[in-house]
Amino acid sequence: MSHIAVLTSGGDSPGMNAAVTAVARSAALLGASLLGVDRGFNGLLGKNPETDFIELSLEKALDIADLPGTQLRTARCLEFIKPEVQKAAADLLRSKDVTGLIVIGGDGSFHGAQALCHQGIPCIGIPGTIDNDLAYTEMTLGFDTAVNTCVDAVRSIRATSRSHDRPHVVEVMGRHCGDIALMTAASTGAEIVIAPEAKHWSVEEIALRLQSQIDRGNYRSTIVVAEGAWEIMKPFDYYGFLKANGVKDVYEGQPINADLFAKVLKYMCSMPDNSHPEVRATVIGYTQRGCQPTARDATFAFEAGVAAVRLLQHGESNRVIGMKHGKVYDIDIDKALKAHRPFQRSLYNTINAL
Ligand code: F6P
């Protein structure tokens, strides 16, 4: 009988549990036993021999399918970049008679899987991250749920923005990828979107866009900002600017964030009566990660989990599951990690042009 192990790694993403359940159901059909690894690659460091490996019976796995988060828990394991740690992890897996490992996580986790493959452990990856930043796949597990969470939040924000005639800055996650911001903006009718892929945007340019909305009679624009965009904002002395406008709760060297940005926009723009618009800010944050998967993510989780076990059963290794032309497929990890992500620039420009 073969022994499969499964771990979840990196930021948790909605659908990770559903994928583990699909793995468990497929493994049970094949008569393979399943071990869950606790806290991602940390569980392969041999630090907690009693608790790092959990027997995942079908019954246990069935119980977690609909739960948010990841029951196996997760971590970002920086130690795993060391070759000696990778070798020790492979030895540990061999000592447990593990014949194949399924890694559910983002690109960092795939690098870990790649390393274990080089150490002789067959690995298959499932793209579990809300960021949608893996170029080889049309969707990553959790992205759809994260977008829908943001859409719900922005709809509520737009309702109160309308009630008060106030523009609103909304920050969403995504690391260096603007897809969550872009899809959220497109599906809510947000007037402005800022993504890290649109290099070197400036606060003055966004203020002009906001002013142009106000001049057209729209006093309640939504400005959706991808968190990674703060890093590529053109230099601007917002501290000096806000101080000069009498704002007290700012200090020099403070990193720009949604709240400060909203304050800068306030003082750069004016309403028809020459007052400044009351620009508010909301950071959606971890609600994007910790909720139940949408049907789309749960379906992908199911198909990806089944495909991963099938690949191991056929003796495959060093492959990752993805979505291409709407269908689940698999590709070599090395190729997947080299793929270049196209940015949906025309959608981006269209949102910002209206
Ligand atoms: O990769 C998923 C993600 O939620 C990113 O969007 C975000 O930048 C990051 O994780 C936050 O990571 P952490 O919770 O470890 O601070």
Residues whose N, C-alpha, C, O or C-beta is under 5 A from the ligand:
A	BS01	F6P	G11 D131 M173 G174 R175
